[in-house]
Amino acid sequence: MIFSRLSFLNAASALGLLLAGDAAIRAVHAHGGHGGGEQVPAGEFRVTPVITIEGHGGFETNLDGKPEHYAIDGQFGYVFEWGLPNNGVFAIEGSIGPSVVYGEAEHFYGVVHAHGHDDHGDHDDHDDHDDHDEHDEEDQNTDGFIGNSNAESSGVTGGFSYVTDRGFIGFSVSELDNDYGLPPGTHSHAHHEEEHDDDHDDDHDDDHDDDHEGHDEEVEFVRLDMEQTRYDIKGGYNFEDGFFETFTADIAETDYQHGEVEYFEDGGREVGTLYESEGTNGRFVLNHRHTGGWSGAWGYQFGNSQFSATGEEAFISKTDINSSGFFAVEQYEAEDYTLEFGARFENNELDNRRGCDFDDSALSYSGSLFYNLNDSSSLIVGAARSERAPTVEELYSNVDNGVCGLKDDHDYVLHAATNLFELGNVNLDNEVSNNLELGYQINRGMMSGMINAYYNQVDDYIALTMTGEEYEETPVAAFMQKDATIKGIEASVSFDFTETGTLRFFGDIVDADFDKGGNVPRIPANKIGTELSMGGDSWTTNFRVVRVDNQDDVSRFELETDGYTLFSIYADYDIQVRGDSELKLFLRGNNLLDEEVRNHASMLKNFAPEPGRSLQFGIRYDF
């Protein structure tokens, strides 16, 4: 289904994530994957280096100064394997991966006009940014350069696992650090303590005088500093006989925090808000054997976390989040058709510590039929009912815990990542969606295709809606709940004109309206596209053109977005060096027509478009 909910927007993309927390477990679980695929005999020891080096560069000829970008990414580590009896193996993997960037890399993350810049050397000094009020309009235009949009990323991971022919157990730990800026204009407001009434000022003076001492109150730009540490334990067991076939378990503990670091015109900086989340999640699944045509999985899932936001600009209060649920999926396979049923029951508790708690259960279930009309075509019919509990942001943004209602407007706190004053609603109920889906698939000779239509009736749909109000020249949005209908069609067709060549056409249409009138906000625009893929034993190429339509079906106080055409090229060439080592040459060209791209689903589309024309070329060496 095309439609998806977007509650947050990543303001800038990182240079790359090196490994996920459980990657080490999966790598060593597939023991031998780095050492040629052979089983380590019992009593023997094997060390396999894991080295990946990638270099790439790029340039954007449409920007002033023709900024260039060079980078090198690497991952270095070892896999240590000990052979055990009964086809077992004990393995430990450790790796580290740095990223080094040289050049004007931030030019790759978007384009916004910075008034008065004759060359890009002025950007570092910010000489032309003394008068922000004068240039607020200019900062939201799209001609040349977007400042404070670069990103830095680093990570390290390691793990070990014990594997036998009856199962496995593994452990991994990962550390990820990200630092990225928010586009200009998304946080260009002054601290507003001076606008508060006298009593409010008295309450906060003692806390903030020291923090702001020596600072001009005007915030020049904001960067997000994110750190995450994750611990994963995974295990699995294969039953020799009986009703159940396998059991898998996955438990993860995550310690996450990110600070919205404010940089002032006088050179000082401070953390406006520090968001922290610590929690544990677990999932346990039993898969049973085929019995009378039926197969399936039963499981239990839980999550416990503590969310907190501290600092002058914390707009959500401390909350404990607890959820638990049982689920089951069953599938029946016959000669001409397949039936699938699923159900999930969960309970969600949000303890706001000082009242305004949320506690409710949710029941979701679904059924589908996959029917073979003939040897080359099939029909899919599905129906589902799903419930979704409101999130912490939807319930408690800018809510005064003492009265379980909204704060006074002079106490509103900005959400820097969206540049909105977001107002929560403690009276929100579960969102309930009733969905119908009808699809057709065909695979005949050189041609394959699908068409899928869906109709979703959503009771109490939760939407972040613009109110038309402003505070401190910044828009105010509120989480509201209304019945809505979301419907659409998606289709694709492919032609295999050679053994390695494919031409594909695709598109989708989506419409979303509130039942009592008005459009659902931030619904993606309709699109149509084509893709040509060709390849050989050592090379692949891909040409892709996507036309995105204008989006003028907007909600109240929401701006329309213009359509655009995206043209992209991808090419890879692999060279076998020796053994399992491989050298890869690659070329990436994105938005080659240099279109102004504003993703209608983005909360920041009015401040910063998507990246302009970019070319990247590089070499990757896997040992």
MOMOQUI-V681220 format. One record per helix or strand of 2 or more residues. SS is the DSSP state (helix for helix, strand for strand). FROM is the first residue (numbers start at 1). TO is the last residue. If there is no record, write none. Layout:
SS;FROM;TO
SS;FROM;TO
This chain:
helix;23;29
strand;45;59
strand;68;84
strand;88;97
strand;99;103
helix;105;109
helix;122;125
helix;132;139
strand;151;164
strand;167;181
helix;193;195
helix;198;212
strand;218;238
strand;244;264
strand;269;291
strand;294;310
strand;319;333
strand;337;351
strand;358;372
strand;377;388
helix;392;396
strand;399;400
strand;405;406
helix;409;411
strand;420;423
strand;431;444
strand;447;471
strand;474;495
strand;502;514
strand;527;535
strand;539;548
strand;564;576
strand;582;590
strand;614;622
